[in-house]
Amino acid sequence: MTIQMEHTDTFGGDANYCWCRRETLPPGEYSDRQLVRRAKAFAGFTGLRCATENFGDMIRITPRGICQTVFVTWSD
């Protein structure tokens, strides 16, 4: 399972992609909680309250008070 994380800015609550950082995790079995913790560490959001939305094939993590977001996507 390939897992990709994208950290980008937002404008009006939507992803803006003015800048974007990407990282790929090595294949493995990860729980949703592990993925959220790794994505927050990747983006520097550790310790911040974040809204987390799970869409089944993607997780979106948006911190409160910061115009940024992280997308975690995976494919088999």
MOVENDA-V882653 format. One line per field, one symbol per residue. psi: psi as a letter, one per 40 degrees, with the letter a starting at -180 (. if undefined). burial: # if it has 24 or more other C-alpha atoms within 12 Angstrom, else .. A space follows every 50 residues. Layout:
# MOVENDA-V882653
psi = ???
burial = ???
This chain:
# MOVENDA-V882653
psi = hhhhhhhiiihfeihdfdihhiihiiiihiidddddddddddefeheihi hhhhedeihhhhihehgiihhhiii.
burial = ..#######......................#..######.##.#....# .#......#####....#######..
